[in-house]
Amino acid sequence: MKSGMGDNAFKDICDQFSGTVDETQFERFRFTRDEAPKLKRLVELVTASFEGRDDLTLAEEGAEGGQAGFKRFILKAHGQRTVAIAVMLKDGLAILGAEPVERSAYTISCDPISADFEEVDEAWIQQALGQLIRNIRAAG
């Protein structure tokens, strides 16, 4: 006997039930299942972009979970703190952003750069990072 219910329909029903029972726990589960692997992939692409560059390093500064999970790095040039680079996944979008940090002689003013996660590859990451880095300026 065939039910006509596909895997996605069953998954959706189970997700709805789980969320009804405990919305907070379900959201944690959903993030771990659906978004954490994608965020991990984004971070891998970003860090791989700096491989072989002894003059530039990324130092992980912070990470947050939840619906708007992100990783934050300090971009160092020749060991000097420059700006923070944030890697985010939100509503199916991969987002790269940058902001000034304390104890830095550099600043940045740049809107975050985003694309559908499914469109993100090594070339997109490098283009987005290049766009952010071009906007770094000496403070003052």
N, C-alpha and C positions, 0 to 999 in steps of 0.2 A: 504494500500500500504506500503510495506517494503522498506526502503531505502538501507539497508545493511551497514549503517554507525553506528559503535558502539560508545559507550560513550567516549572512549579514542580518537577515530578519531575526534569526534566533539570537545572535549576538546583541542586537538592539533591545530585544525583549529582556534578555538577562541583565543588560546594563541598566535598563529602566527599573527593573525589580531591585537590583543591588542599590541603586541610587535612592529608591523609595525607602528601603530598610535603613540605610545610613548614608546620607549624602556626603558627609565629610570623608568617611572611610572609602566610599566609592570613588570620590574625586582623587584621593591619593592613589588608589589602585589604578584608575584610568590614566593618570599622569605617568605612573611607573610603566604601565603596559604600552601606552600609545605615544607619549611625548618624550619620555626620558631617552629612549634609543635614538630618536631623531636629534635631540639636543646633543647627545654624545657624538653623533656623526658630524654635526656642525662644528663642534669643538675640535674633533680630529682634523677636519679640513682646515680650520683656522691655524691650529698649531703646526700642521704639516707645511703650511705656507712659509713658515719661518725656518724650516729645517735647512741646515747648511749655512745659515746666517749667524756667524759668531758675533757680529756687531749688533744684532737685534735679538732680543729675547722677550718672551711673554712670561710674566710671573702671575700665577693664579692668585687672585685677591679675594674673591668671594663667589659664593654659589648659593642660589636660592631654589627651592622647589615650589610646588604648588602649580596653580593654573598658569602663571606667567613665569615659569622656570627660566633661569638664565645663569650664565657663567660670566665672571668679570675678571679681566686680566689687566695688569699694568704692562704697557709696552715700554721696554727699556732699550735705549740706544747707548752703546758703550757703557752700560751699567747705570746710566742716568734715567731716572723716572721721567716719562714724558706725559702720556695720557692713559686713560683707562679705555679698554676696548671691551664692550659688552656683546655677548653672543646670546640671542634669545630665540625662543620659539613661542609664537602666540597666534592662536586661531589659524593654524596651518601655514603661517608665514615665518620664514627665517628672517631674522632681523640682526643687523650689525650696527652698533652705534659706538660713539666715543664721547668722552667728556674729560674736562680738566681734572687733575688730581692735586692733592696737597703735596708740598715739598717738590714741586716741579717748576722748572723754568720755562715750561711750554704750556700752550693753551690750544684749544680747538673749538671751533664753532661749525657744526655740521649736522644736518638732519640725519636720522637713522636711515639706513638703506635696507630695503626689504624685497623679498621675492617669495613666490610660493615655494614651499619646501621641496616639492617634486622637481622644481626647475634648478635647484642649487647643485652645483658641482664645483670642482676645484677651480675652474676658470672664473666662475661667478664670484667665489670667495676671494680670489686674488684681485679681481677687478674692484670689488667692494672695499677690501682692505686698502688697496691703492688709492681709492677715492678718499677714504678717511685719512690716510697718512699724508696725502697732498694738502690737507687742510690744517695740519699741525703747524703752529707758528710759535716763535719765541714770545714769551709773555713780556708785556711792558713796552 
